[in-house]
C-alpha cells in the first residue's frame, strides 16, 4: 500500500499525538533563534531542489548548492538542540555528532580546494587531524559549520560557469578527477555525513 508523503500529517485531526509530535519537532527549530542563530527558512515539505530556486546557476552546480542548503536545514533541525555532552557522545563506539559536523565543514574546504585546482595547505592538513577531538563545544562547532557552508556556497558559485570536464587531481597521489566529479562528490559526501550525524543525534537525544 502506498501513502502520500504527507499522510501522517493528514491524520493530525484524528490523532492528537501526531500533532504534538509535529509541534515538538518545530520547537527544536525555533530553539535556534533563542540561542542567537536564526533558524533556516521553512518551505513546508519541499526540499531545496524542488523549490524552483537558484535558476541562475547551471544544473550541476545548482544541485550542489541545493545539497548544501538541505544539509544546513537538516543539521540545524536535528543537531542544534544537542548539549555539549550529546554532541561528543559516541554511542556504541560510533563517531560523534561533533565529528560529523567538523568533518563536513573541513572536508568541504578540502574538496573545494581540489576543485579550484589547488593542493592542501599545512593548515588544512592540521585541521584534518583534529576532527575527531572529543571536546567539541556547541557554539564553536555550529559556528564553524555555518561559516563553512556559507563559504562553500560562494566557492561553488564562483566555479559554476567553468568547464566541468576540466581535469583535477586529488591528494598526495594526485588521483585523477574532474571539476564536475569533485562538485558532485561535495554534494554526496556532505549528505552522507548529514545522514550519519542525524542518526547519531536521534540516538543520543533519546536517552
Secondary structure by P-SEA (a helix, b strand, c coil): cccccccccccccccaaaaaaaaaaaaaaaccccccccccccccccccccccccccccaaaaaaaaaaaaaaaaaaacccccccccccccccccccaaaaaaaaaaaaaaaaaaaacccccaaaaaaaaacccccccaaaaaaaaaaaaaaaaaaaaaacccccccbbbcccccccccaaaaaaaaaaaaaaaaaaaaaaaaaaaac
